[in-house]
Amino acid sequence: MLSTDRQDGTFSLTSALMPRMRQIAALAFMLASALLSPAANPTNSSTPSLMTAIRAGRLIDGHGGPPVLSAVILINGERIVAVGRNLPIPRGARVIDLTASTVL
């Protein structure tokens, strides 16, 4: 919730949102760790790139658009190659299941 308890009229986050923000930060850290692991970033250029699919319960793109429910993010090597609702996941892709989470 936002409150205007300050005398200057500015908004502040109440302590009720802080645990949720910590959860989101922890989720972002886990996602980054999974994508930066040696399995996701092969060092030998002759090794075919690994396709990773992230299943998100909800995706917020950060550009002000509406949340995408049942989102799939496809990553080939180090590049995001597709994002959308219920995209087909390629055979052999590594799947990170975040269907109970919101991905930013």
C-alpha positions, 0 to 999 in steps of 0.5 A: 500500500502507498501512504502519504503520512509524510509531511512533504506529501510524498508516497512511501511503501508500507512494511507490508510490501517489503517481504514481497519485494524480498521474494521477488529479489530472491526469485530474480537471483535464482533465475539469474543463477540458473541462467548463468550456470555452466550448463546454461553457458557452454564455454566450448563454441563447438558445443551446440547452444542449450535451449532453456524454457522458463514457464512463468505464471505471470510475466511483467515486461517492465514497459507498462503492458498488461501482465502475460499469464501462462508465459513462456520465455525461450532462451537460446544460449545467452539470448532471449529468442521468444516470449509469449503465452503458452509457446511450444517448448522445443524438445530437449530444452531445459525447463525452469518451472516458475508457474507459481511465480511472477517474472519481471 
